[in-house]
Amino acid sequence: ACSTAGGSARDLGDAWYIRGWGELQRGNHSEAYRVWDRGLELVPSDSRLSRQSGKRLCWDAPWRPEEGLLADGLVGAGACVLGDCAAEAEGFSVQEGIAERALGLFDAGQQGRALVFRSRQAFLTAEECRGVVGLCEAHASSRGGWGTVRHSSVKTTDVAVEDIPQLRPWLRTLMATRLAPFLAMCYPRLADGSDLGPQGERVRIHDAFVVRYDAEKDGSLSLPAHSDISTLSFSIALNDGDGEGDAFGGGGTWFKALGGRVINAAAGKAVAFAGPLRHAGHPIERGTRFILVLFLYVEGFRYGELLDTVACAGGADEMLELEHPDPGGHVVYKETRDLVEAIDSADADTAEEDSDDDIFSALQ
């Protein structure tokens, strides 16, 4: 039987939630999920721990070939046959002289300075793109409109993929057959000497959501500059832009370490990058843009300390000060707000009574 060791269930849930986030901030996603799983065993009523544990159960479920054909409009087939990286991906390198921390995640001899890659072929068919957008629109409509899993200084609208049951097996299929093998090709060796697995089997989903930028309806035009809490991230276009008759104009992902270059992709194609790279959602100018965003980690790879291993290079101070043309914003994910509330709650409890020793002793 579990005990709260003298603290309330909320106090104990706060403690486990904070401890898991501590591991996440150190770049140790695998341990963070183990902590949250253990916390949920002790405090099964805690919704935050349940959400985190549920995400891992959802995305780590074994992929089955029969998941290839799913709901109407979700093909799930057409796995890419990948060759060498140069043929399948267009790489973009961190400018010389910039001591980009994200370079520390990878083996410099094999990776070089290329940390951003755009697929040369589409990972999603046009039918898949339409199907995903349609399911997201229906999900939002059933809940009174688009909401957000993020809080920022500008309006954002998105939906978590795990909240749409029809998309769960589709995304597992997409990861196993297309995205993970692509990552294994683009990022051949990590800084600790290991790799992602022959087909990227070590890659795990931390977060997955579909983002909508809408210039007309709600003014959700862009996302401020930020870094992701991930080893690797994906942005996959779900509709086309910048052409006559296309759904939107503008957009793309702005990267500081690329000298402020904006990387865009056609519908179905993907942009992969190291999560710690500072980047922004570049503003759209008209219409509505949809993208699938994935935050990924590598099972058993603790990368936090590696971010500080890149020696400072001189001669590029002006580039290090570069900021997105639409500065001053911030991005705070709902999970981070939950964390702040947990810390505030723990601080308040400490002020009222000295119960922290009891609570945290249960974490040992």
NORWOFEN-V583712 format. One record per residue. RES is the residue in one letter. PSI is psi in whole degrees, 0 to 359 (NA if undefined). OMEGA is omega in whole degrees, 0 to 359 (999 if undefined). NEAR is the number of other C-alpha atoms within 8 Angstrom. Layout:
BEGIN
res | psi | omega | near
RES | PSI | OMEGA | NEAR
RES | PSI | OMEGA | NEAR
END
This chain:
BEGIN
res | psi | omega | near
A | 146 | 179 | 2
C | 152 | 180 | 4
S | 148 | 175 | 6
T | 6 | 175 | 11
A | 40 | 176 | 8
G | 346 | 179 | 8
G | 163 | 178 | 10
S | 165 | 178 | 7
A | 322 | 179 | 9
R | 318 | 179 | 7
D | 314 | 182 | 11
L | 320 | 176 | 14
G | 318 | 176 | 13
D | 314 | 184 | 12
A | 314 | 180 | 13
W | 323 | 179 | 12
Y | 316 | 179 | 14
I | 317 | 181 | 11
R | 318 | 178 | 10
G | 319 | 178 | 13
W | 331 | 174 | 10
G | 317 | 177 | 9
E | 321 | 180 | 12
L | 317 | 180 | 12
Q | 336 | 176 | 9
R | 7 | 178 | 10
G | 25 | 182 | 13
N | 73 | 183 | 14
H | 319 | 183 | 11
S | 315 | 180 | 9
E | 325 | 178 | 10
A | 316 | 180 | 14
Y | 326 | 175 | 12
R | 320 | 178 | 8
V | 313 | 181 | 11
W | 323 | 177 | 14
D | 316 | 179 | 10
R | 318 | 178 | 8
G | 321 | 180 | 13
L | 328 | 176 | 14
E | 322 | 182 | 7
L | 328 | 182 | 9
V | 72 | 185 | 10
P | 346 | 180 | 9
S | 354 | 185 | 6
D | 116 | 185 | 11
S | 329 | 180 | 6
R | 315 | 178 | 8
L | 322 | 179 | 14
S | 320 | 180 | 11
R | 314 | 182 | 8
Q | 315 | 179 | 10
S | 321 | 179 | 12
G | 325 | 178 | 8
K | 317 | 181 | 11
R | 318 | 177 | 11
L | 321 | 181 | 8
C | 308 | 189 | 9
W | 339 | 179 | 10
D | 2 | 176 | 8
A | 135 | 182 | 6
P | 136 | 177 | 4
W | 138 | 179 | 9
R | 137 | 181 | 7
P | 329 | 181 | 6
E | 350 | 176 | 5
E | 357 | 184 | 11
G | 325 | 178 | 11
L | 119 | 189 | 9
L | 218 | 183 | 11
A | 165 | 178 | 7
D | 132 | 178 | 6
G | 354 | 177 | 9
L | 101 | 187 | 12
V | 304 | 178 | 12
G | 4 | 179 | 12
A | 193 | 177 | 6
G | 40 | 180 | 4
A | 141 | 182 | 7
C | 139 | 170 | 7
V | 103 | 189 | 4
L | 139 | 174 | 7
G | 228 | 179 | 6
D | 160 | 187 | 7
C | 319 | 184 | 9
A | 327 | 181 | 7
A | 332 | 188 | 8
E | 341 | 186 | 11
A | 145 | 173 | 11
E | 118 | 183 | 11
G | 149 | 178 | 10
F | 126 | 189 | 9
S | 146 | 172 | 9
V | 135 | 183 | 11
Q | 143 | 178 | 9
E | 141 | 178 | 4
G | 347 | 179 | 8
I | 123 | 179 | 14
A | 73 | 182 | 8
E | 122 | 184 | 9
R | 325 | 183 | 11
A | 341 | 176 | 11
L | 334 | 182 | 11
G | 348 | 181 | 13
L | 341 | 191 | 11
F | 160 | 175 | 11
D | 116 | 187 | 13
A | 325 | 182 | 10
G | 324 | 181 | 5
Q | 325 | 185 | 7
Q | 327 | 189 | 12
G | 219 | 181 | 7
R | 9 | 179 | 9
A | 112 | 181 | 10
L | 354 | 179 | 13
V | 134 | 181 | 11
F | 139 | 175 | 13
R | 130 | 182 | 12
S | 141 | 178 | 11
R | 339 | 177 | 9
Q | 158 | 181 | 6
A | 135 | 174 | 11
F | 338 | 181 | 11
L | 138 | 173 | 10
T | 164 | 176 | 9
A | 325 | 179 | 8
E | 318 | 177 | 10
E | 314 | 181 | 12
C | 313 | 180 | 13
R | 321 | 180 | 11
G | 317 | 180 | 11
V | 313 | 180 | 12
V | 318 | 180 | 10
G | 317 | 178 | 8
L | 321 | 179 | 9
C | 319 | 178 | 11
E | 318 | 179 | 9
A | 319 | 178 | 8
H | 315 | 180 | 9
A | 318 | 181 | 12
S | 323 | 181 | 9
S | 345 | 181 | 7
R | 20 | 175 | 7
G | 15 | 178 | 6
G | 171 | 181 | 7
W | 139 | 174 | 11
G | 212 | 180 | 9
T | 146 | 170 | 9
V | 3 | 181 | 10
R | 155 | 174 | 10
H | 126 | 181 | 11
S | 177 | 181 | 13
S | 349 | 174 | 8
V | 161 | 183 | 10
K | 133 | 175 | 10
T | 145 | 176 | 16
T | 131 | 182 | 12
D | 171 | 178 | 13
V | 136 | 178 | 14
A | 132 | 184 | 11
V | 324 | 182 | 10
E | 345 | 179 | 10
D | 354 | 178 | 6
I | 100 | 188 | 11
P | 323 | 182 | 7
Q | 338 | 183 | 8
L | 346 | 184 | 10
R | 304 | 179 | 12
P | 329 | 177 | 11
W | 315 | 181 | 13
L | 324 | 175 | 8
R | 320 | 177 | 10
T | 313 | 181 | 14
L | 316 | 180 | 10
M | 312 | 186 | 9
A | 324 | 188 | 13
T | 340 | 186 | 10
R | 305 | 189 | 11
L | 312 | 182 | 10
A | 316 | 176 | 13
P | 324 | 178 | 13
F | 317 | 179 | 11
L | 320 | 180 | 11
A | 329 | 178 | 14
M | 317 | 184 | 9
C | 329 | 182 | 9
Y | 80 | 192 | 11
P | 332 | 182 | 10
R | 135 | 178 | 12
L | 168 | 184 | 12
A | 336 | 179 | 11
D | 6 | 178 | 6
G | 351 | 179 | 7
S | 175 | 177 | 7
D | 184 | 182 | 10
L | 358 | 188 | 16
G | 152 | 183 | 8
P | 322 | 178 | 8
Q | 24 | 180 | 10
G | 29 | 185 | 13
E | 338 | 181 | 9
R | 349 | 182 | 8
V | 131 | 180 | 11
R | 152 | 176 | 10
I | 125 | 171 | 12
H | 313 | 178 | 11
D | 147 | 177 | 9
A | 127 | 178 | 12
F | 153 | 175 | 11
V | 127 | 183 | 13
V | 140 | 174 | 12
R | 124 | 170 | 12
Y | 128 | 185 | 14
D | 114 | 184 | 14
A | 335 | 186 | 13
E | 314 | 190 | 8
K | 311 | 186 | 5
D | 4 | 176 | 7
G | 23 | 176 | 9
S | 87 | 192 | 12
L | 330 | 192 | 13
S | 181 | 174 | 13
L | 131 | 183 | 13
P | 164 | 179 | 16
A | 138 | 183 | 14
H | 174 | 171 | 9
S | 150 | 180 | 9
D | 151 | 171 | 10
I | 76 | 183 | 10
S | 160 | 171 | 13
T | 312 | 180 | 14
L | 152 | 178 | 11
S | 155 | 177 | 14
F | 142 | 166 | 12
S | 117 | 185 | 11
I | 121 | 183 | 13
A | 134 | 179 | 14
L | 356 | 172 | 14
N | 166 | 185 | 13
D | 154 | 178 | 12
G | 169 | 174 | 11
D | 6 | 173 | 8
G | 162 | 179 | 7
E | 125 | 181 | 4
G | 358 | 179 | 4
D | 167 | 188 | 9
A | 338 | 183 | 10
F | 169 | 174 | 13
G | 147 | 182 | 12
G | 210 | 178 | 11
G | 191 | 184 | 12
G | 178 | 181 | 11
T | 123 | 179 | 11
W | 134 | 180 | 13
F | 125 | 180 | 14
K | 313 | 186 | 15
A | 349 | 175 | 13
L | 18 | 180 | 10
G | 25 | 180 | 9
G | 17 | 180 | 11
R | 143 | 177 | 8
V | 123 | 181 | 9
I | 123 | 179 | 9
N | 168 | 180 | 8
A | 149 | 177 | 11
A | 165 | 182 | 10
A | 132 | 180 | 13
G | 344 | 179 | 14
K | 163 | 189 | 15
A | 152 | 169 | 13
V | 120 | 178 | 14
A | 144 | 181 | 12
F | 161 | 175 | 11
A | 126 | 185 | 12
G | 322 | 181 | 13
P | 349 | 177 | 11
L | 135 | 177 | 14
R | 128 | 184 | 11
H | 170 | 181 | 11
A | 154 | 171 | 13
G | 110 | 184 | 12
H | 142 | 186 | 13
P | 140 | 167 | 10
I | 156 | 183 | 15
E | 339 | 179 | 10
R | 160 | 172 | 10
G | 201 | 184 | 11
T | 129 | 180 | 11
R | 136 | 176 | 15
F | 135 | 175 | 12
I | 150 | 171 | 12
L | 125 | 181 | 13
V | 132 | 179 | 12
L | 130 | 169 | 12
F | 123 | 188 | 16
L | 153 | 172 | 13
Y | 168 | 181 | 13
V | 120 | 183 | 10
E | 125 | 177 | 9
G | 2 | 181 | 6
F | 115 | 179 | 8
R | 111 | 191 | 9
Y | 351 | 188 | 11
G | 311 | 182 | 10
E | 336 | 182 | 9
L | 339 | 181 | 10
L | 341 | 182 | 12
D | 10 | 184 | 8
T | 350 | 182 | 8
V | 120 | 181 | 11
A | 145 | 181 | 5
C | 127 | 178 | 6
A | 145 | 183 | 8
G | 170 | 171 | 7
G | 8 | 182 | 5
A | 30 | 183 | 9
D | 326 | 182 | 8
E | 331 | 177 | 6
M | 325 | 180 | 10
L | 336 | 180 | 9
E | 357 | 182 | 6
L | 138 | 176 | 9
E | 162 | 180 | 8
H | 144 | 181 | 11
P | 342 | 179 | 4
D | 70 | 191 | 6
P | 178 | 171 | 8
G | 359 | 182 | 5
G | 177 | 176 | 11
H | 157 | 176 | 10
V | 124 | 177 | 12
V | 120 | 180 | 9
Y | 153 | 183 | 10
K | 323 | 179 | 9
E | 324 | 179 | 6
T | 321 | 176 | 8
R | 320 | 176 | 9
D | 320 | 180 | 9
L | 314 | 180 | 11
V | 318 | 178 | 8
E | 322 | 179 | 8
A | 318 | 179 | 12
I | 317 | 178 | 10
D | 319 | 179 | 8
S | 318 | 179 | 10
A | 320 | 178 | 12
D | 319 | 180 | 8
A | 319 | 179 | 8
D | 323 | 180 | 10
T | 322 | 180 | 10
A | 327 | 182 | 7
E | 318 | 181 | 6
E | 150 | 184 | 6
D | 77 | 183 | 8
S | 1 | 184 | 10
D | 320 | 181 | 8
D | 319 | 179 | 7
D | 316 | 184 | 10
I | 309 | 186 | 15
F | 342 | 174 | 10
S | 334 | 178 | 8
A | 346 | 181 | 9
L | 351 | 185 | 7
Q | NA | 999 | 4
END
